[in-house]
Amino acid sequence: MAEAVAYPVPEPRPEAVPDELAELVALVRRSVDAGALEQAAALAFRLREHTARAFGPEHPYTLEAHALEAFVAHRSENHRLATATCVELARIRHRQGDPRVHEELTRAAAAWLLVDDVPTAVDLGRALLAVLLAMSADDAEHGGRTVVDAALPRLVNRRMHDLTSGSDTRITGAA
């Protein structure tokens, strides 16, 4: 059984969102807190789409909106979307040299452990493992920033083995 990985909650930062969108971010968070997850998901999607159009797909505002969208997906138990979004954010943050790449990788692994559809879990696991290994190799080649915690690739490898070994056991992030 794979060990649980906690999903780090994205911490709001004052510079993470322009003033004109701060109320929308607050509304997303209030919707999550109130359990109105469908509304929160729709608002988070709208926020990400707006920031991507207004600032560009890899602008810090867009990345923060994307992280918020992944968090809402996780809370809504859409672990496939949360995993895929966090993997993509990790790729972008790594390329930009953003130290928060480790948080994205941890979020991706935490969400991925909860994906219970085996073919989807295998596909997402391959994507996650590819990112982890590429980042580890890149970090070793460029002075070892040690972005990737060595435990994450081992965890992903173990679960991938369990998923692909033909065993009918479902492994989740539950302890």
C-alpha positions as CSV (number, residue, x, y, z in Angstrom):
1,M,0.0,0.0,0.0
2,A,1.4,3.4,-1.0
3,E,1.8,5.9,1.8
4,A,-0.3,9.0,1.9
5,V,0.9,12.3,0.6
6,A,-0.7,15.5,1.9
7,Y,-1.9,18.0,-0.7
8,P,-0.3,21.3,0.2
9,V,-2.9,24.0,0.1
10,P,-1.8,26.9,-2.2
11,E,-1.1,29.9,0.1
12,P,-2.4,33.2,-1.3
13,R,0.3,35.8,-1.8
14,P,-0.6,39.5,-2.2
15,E,1.4,39.7,-5.5
16,A,-0.1,36.5,-6.9
17,V,-3.2,38.2,-8.4
18,P,-3.8,41.7,-9.7
19,D,-6.1,43.9,-7.6
20,E,-9.0,43.7,-10.1
21,L,-9.1,39.9,-9.7
22,A,-8.6,39.7,-5.9
23,E,-12.3,39.6,-5.3
24,L,-12.8,36.7,-7.7
25,V,-10.0,34.8,-5.9
26,A,-11.7,35.5,-2.6
27,L,-15.0,34.3,-4.0
28,V,-13.5,31.1,-5.2
29,R,-12.0,30.5,-1.7
30,R,-15.3,31.3,0.0
31,S,-17.2,29.0,-2.4
32,V,-14.7,26.2,-1.5
33,D,-15.1,26.9,2.2
34,A,-18.9,26.8,1.9
35,G,-18.8,23.5,0.0
36,A,-20.1,25.1,-3.2
37,L,-17.5,23.2,-5.2
38,E,-19.2,23.4,-8.6
39,Q,-19.4,27.2,-8.3
40,A,-15.8,27.3,-7.1
41,A,-14.7,25.2,-10.1
42,A,-16.6,27.4,-12.6
43,L,-15.1,30.6,-11.0
44,A,-11.6,29.2,-10.9
45,F,-11.8,28.2,-14.6
46,R,-13.1,31.7,-15.4
47,L,-10.2,33.2,-13.5
48,R,-7.6,31.1,-15.2
49,E,-9.0,31.7,-18.7
50,H,-9.1,35.5,-18.0
51,T,-5.6,35.6,-16.7
52,A,-4.3,33.5,-19.6
53,R,-5.9,35.9,-22.1
54,A,-4.9,39.1,-20.3
55,F,-1.4,38.2,-19.2
56,G,-0.3,35.1,-21.1
57,P,-0.3,31.4,-20.3
58,E,2.9,31.4,-18.3
59,H,2.5,34.7,-16.5
60,P,2.7,34.4,-12.6
61,Y,-0.9,35.5,-12.3
62,T,-2.0,32.8,-14.7
63,L,0.1,30.2,-12.8
64,E,-1.5,31.2,-9.5
65,A,-5.0,31.0,-11.1
66,H,-4.0,27.5,-12.5
67,A,-2.9,26.4,-9.0
68,L,-6.2,27.6,-7.5
69,E,-8.1,25.7,-10.2
70,A,-6.1,22.5,-9.4
71,F,-6.9,23.0,-5.7
72,V,-10.6,23.3,-6.4
73,A,-10.4,20.2,-8.6
74,H,-8.7,18.3,-5.8
75,R,-11.3,19.4,-3.2
76,S,-14.0,18.5,-5.7
77,E,-12.5,15.0,-6.0
78,N,-11.5,15.5,-9.6
79,H,-8.1,14.0,-9.0
80,R,-7.4,13.4,-12.6
81,L,-7.7,17.2,-13.4
82,A,-5.8,18.1,-10.2
83,T,-3.0,15.8,-11.1
84,A,-2.7,16.8,-14.8
85,T,-2.8,20.5,-13.8
86,C,-0.2,20.2,-11.2
87,V,2.1,18.2,-13.5
88,E,1.8,21.0,-16.1
89,L,2.4,23.7,-13.5
90,A,5.5,21.7,-12.3
91,R,6.9,21.7,-15.8
92,I,6.4,25.4,-16.2
93,R,7.7,26.4,-12.8
94,H,10.8,24.2,-13.3
95,R,11.4,25.8,-16.7
96,Q,11.1,29.2,-15.0
97,G,13.4,28.3,-12.1
98,D,10.5,28.8,-9.6
99,P,11.3,27.1,-6.3
100,R,7.7,26.2,-5.8
101,V,8.0,23.4,-8.3
102,H,8.5,21.0,-5.4
103,E,5.0,22.0,-4.0
104,E,3.5,21.3,-7.5
105,L,5.1,17.9,-7.6
106,T,3.9,17.1,-4.1
107,R,0.4,18.2,-5.1
108,A,0.5,16.2,-8.3
109,A,1.6,13.0,-6.4
110,A,-1.0,13.6,-3.6
111,A,-3.8,13.9,-6.2
112,W,-2.5,11.1,-8.4
113,L,-2.6,8.7,-5.4
114,L,-6.4,9.2,-5.3
115,V,-7.0,8.5,-8.9
116,D,-8.8,5.1,-8.8
117,D,-9.4,4.5,-12.5
118,V,-6.5,2.2,-13.4
119,P,-5.9,3.2,-17.0
120,T,-6.1,6.9,-16.1
121,A,-3.9,6.4,-13.1
122,V,-1.3,4.6,-15.3
123,D,-1.3,7.4,-17.9
124,L,-1.0,10.1,-15.3
125,G,1.6,8.2,-13.4
126,R,3.7,7.9,-16.5
127,A,3.4,11.6,-17.1
128,L,4.3,12.4,-13.4
129,L,7.2,10.0,-13.4
130,A,8.5,11.4,-16.7
131,V,8.5,14.9,-15.2
132,L,10.1,13.8,-12.0
133,L,12.9,11.9,-13.8
134,A,13.5,14.7,-16.3
135,M,13.7,17.3,-13.5
136,S,16.0,15.1,-11.5
137,A,18.3,14.6,-14.5
138,D,18.2,18.3,-15.3
139,D,18.9,19.3,-11.7
140,A,21.9,16.9,-11.5
141,E,23.2,18.3,-14.8
142,H,22.8,21.9,-13.7
143,G,24.3,21.9,-10.2
144,G,21.8,19.8,-8.3
145,R,19.1,22.3,-7.2
146,T,17.4,19.2,-5.7
147,V,13.9,20.2,-6.7
148,V,12.8,16.6,-6.7
149,D,12.5,14.8,-3.3
150,A,13.9,11.3,-3.9
151,A,10.9,9.8,-2.2
152,L,8.5,11.0,-4.8
153,P,9.9,9.0,-7.8
154,R,10.1,5.9,-5.5
155,L,6.5,6.3,-4.5
156,V,5.3,6.8,-8.1
157,N,7.4,3.8,-9.2
158,R,5.9,1.6,-6.5
159,R,2.4,2.5,-7.3
160,M,3.0,2.2,-11.0
161,H,4.3,-1.3,-10.4
162,D,1.2,-2.2,-8.4
163,L,-1.1,-0.7,-11.0
164,T,0.5,-2.5,-13.9
165,S,1.3,-5.8,-12.3
166,G,-2.2,-7.1,-12.9
167,S,-3.1,-7.0,-9.3
168,D,-6.7,-6.0,-8.6
169,T,-5.7,-4.1,-5.6
170,R,-6.6,-0.4,-5.7
171,I,-3.9,1.7,-4.0
172,T,-4.9,5.2,-2.8
173,G,-3.5,8.0,-0.8
174,A,-5.5,6.7,2.2
175,A,-3.4,5.5,5.1
